Amino acid sequence: MDSMAGDEVTHATIIFPVVLVLLVAFLVRVQQRQSDLTRIPTVGPSRFPLSYIGAVQFLFHAERLLQEGYQHYKPSAFKVARFTRWIVVITGPRLVEELRKAPEDEMSYDATTDSKELTSTGIHVDIGHIAPLSTHLTRNLPLMFSEMRDEMVTAIGDAMPNVSATVSAIDASTEIFSRVCNRILVGLEVCRSPEMTVLNKQFLEGKARGKAILSALPMYLFIALRGRVNRVRSLIEPMIAQKPEDFGMFGKEYPHGILSSLIAADSSNPKASRHIADAILALNAHAIPALSLTFTHALYHLATASPSDVVQPMREEVEAAVGRGGWTPSALERMRRIDSFLKESMRVSGLHALTMLRKSRTDYTFSDGTHVPKGTILAVACAATHADPSKYPSPQTFDAFRFVQGSGQAASRYQLSTTAPDFLGWGYGRAACPGRFVAAVQMKMVLAHLVLHYDVRLEDGAGDVRPRDWWVGSERLPDLSARLMFKKRR
């Protein structure tokens, strides 16, 4: 017995130093491969190995570090440490515009994390293929409006079946947007399949857990979703294989125009069914979690908003807009208070502290002299920009109607889907969210319906303080456990 215990101690004393040496060697190698960014100021420790303390600080206090860097170094650049790389953070309108305008052969969109997430689930499609699909959806929004509204009303009724229902805010949001989005992608039968709704809830849970546990490492948690992905793929592929000869938009035999167009465009590909199914699954994995989380933030602001000063003016606006001709795209455009409420929610409670992620393909020098070598990761401080008092008076205050401005052409810059150097909720430039127009319409439609037909508040016993957000690295998540009470209005 003593001999066995002695062997275990001996093995431990050998293995531990070896592992430690290997870990140090790995960290040194990572450090050596980093671009030379010594001339760019650092928030947190800058020298190896203390820079890894900065990476730990970023994991737990990214918002504070980025705010500190923004205040000290605006309108120039600074850098923050991650476990595997530095990120150079660009501030100030001039440098942000330069980053936006930089050609693709000098600055490319960094989609590394998104691609890893998709690949680990077994979805094999280039992340860049999502953008054309989103653009196609945007072009056909007026034709799909009635279908989206029909699915929205049914989905809300299913999520809140009683006169008074207390439900998980994130679960309700995910079910509603999963069904509304997929109604126009794959039609009535598949969008209402429990498999599709559960898959999107698991996509969201995977992203949340991945941020919480593996924010500095590759996203292997998504591997557990492969079985569910395969089951949903098996629902979509037969629809594609049974395509009709006529690919007319919303034809009588084949009413789902987006799917028809994808089939027509890829008809010569022998693997078209798998390719198209994966493109649709990729859009679900990429868009619906972000849409559901964004709307959950807005629901928490709605549940704690003043009934007389905020909710009632929105309700009157919806009644007036719908009263002029029913639920139409033009009626939605007239709902400026609804639009402003959602935009202000994105400003105050946006999902990201960093946006416009780019990777330099060559050495690049900004007009202020900031030089970044090839391979550098760059980003823009989104949350800090939205909290800048020079851009937004009283930036910490949620002002529901901050973006309600006049009418006419100039007012378009205040609309929810508009990107600008001082509103980065959708990103900015070439890599701005291509699906933001569809997302804005869907969120406005759902919020307007809820405001008109329901009173929304926190569940009994939760008080009247908005559920607290939590940060993991540069990502902001709403409270995923909070429940809201929806009471139907007479």
Secondary structure, 3 states (H helix, E strand, C coil): CHHHHHHHHHHHHHHHHHHHHHHHHHHHHHHHHCCCCCCCCECCCCCCCCHHHHHHHHHHHHHHHHHHHHHHHCCCEEEEECCCCEEEEECCHHHHHHHHHCCCCCEEECCHHHHHHHHHHCCCCCHHHHHHHHHHHHHCHHHHHHHHHHHHHHHHHHHCCCCEEEEEHHHHHHHHHHHHHHHHHHCHHHHCCHHHHHHHHHHHHHHHHHHHHHCCCCCHHHHHHHHHHHHHHHHHHHHHHCCCCCCCCCCCCCCCHHHHHHHHHCCCCCCHHHHHHHHHHHHHHHHHHHHHHHHHHHHHHHHCCCHHHHHHHHHHHHHHHHHCCCCCHHHHHCCHHHHHHHHHHHHHCCCECEEEEEEECCCEECCCCCEECCCCEEEEEHHHHHCCCCCCCCCCCCCCCCCCCCCCHHHHHHCCCCCECCECCCCCHHHCCCCHHHHHHHHHHHHHHHHHHEEEEECCCCCCCCCCCEEECCEEECCCCCEEEEEECC
